[in-house]
Amino acid sequence: MKILAFDLGKFKSVYVMYFTESKEQSYGKIGTNARKVEALLRRCAFRCFTADESAAI
């Protein structure tokens, strides 16, 4: 299972994705706008990604 937690800020937001099976964690930050938040939710829903890939969001 993947758990996504994020803290929405006015201009920037931070998130952590936690994979319960492997105990792996992925942290990142994104700009707070609808397009960026939607992209993060879609990526979390459909595939796993590494910290390096999260920089591209």
C-alpha positions in Angstrom: 0.0 0.0 0.0 1.1 3.6 -0.7 0.4 6.4 1.8 0.6 10.0 0.6 0.7 12.8 3.1 1.1 16.4 2.1 1.1 19.8 3.7 -0.4 22.5 1.5 1.2 25.9 1.8 0.2 29.1 0.1 2.9 28.9 -2.6 4.8 25.6 -2.0 3.7 22.3 -0.5 5.7 19.3 0.8 4.8 15.7 0.7 5.9 12.2 1.8 5.0 9.0 0.1 5.4 5.9 2.2 5.3 2.3 0.9 4.1 0.0 3.6 5.5 -3.2 2.1 9.1 -2.0 1.7 9.1 0.7 4.4 10.5 3.0 1.7 9.9 6.8 1.9 9.9 9.5 -0.7 9.9 13.2 0.1 9.5 16.2 -2.1 8.0 19.6 -2.7 5.8 21.1 -5.3 4.3 24.4 -6.2 0.8 24.8 -4.7 -1.4 25.0 -7.8 -4.1 22.8 -9.1 -2.0 21.4 -11.9 0.9 20.4 -9.8 -1.2 18.8 -7.0 -3.2 16.9 -9.6 0.0 15.6 -11.2 1.3 14.4 -7.9 -2.0 12.6 -7.1 -2.1 10.9 -10.5 1.6 9.8 -10.2 0.9 8.4 -6.7 -2.2 6.6 -7.8 -0.8 4.9 -10.9 2.9 4.1 -10.2 5.7 4.3 -7.8 8.4 6.8 -8.3 11.8 7.6 -6.8 13.0 10.8 -5.2 14.8 11.7 -8.4 11.6 11.4 -10.5 9.7 13.6 -8.0 11.9 16.6 -8.9 10.3 16.6 -12.3 6.8 17.2 -10.9 
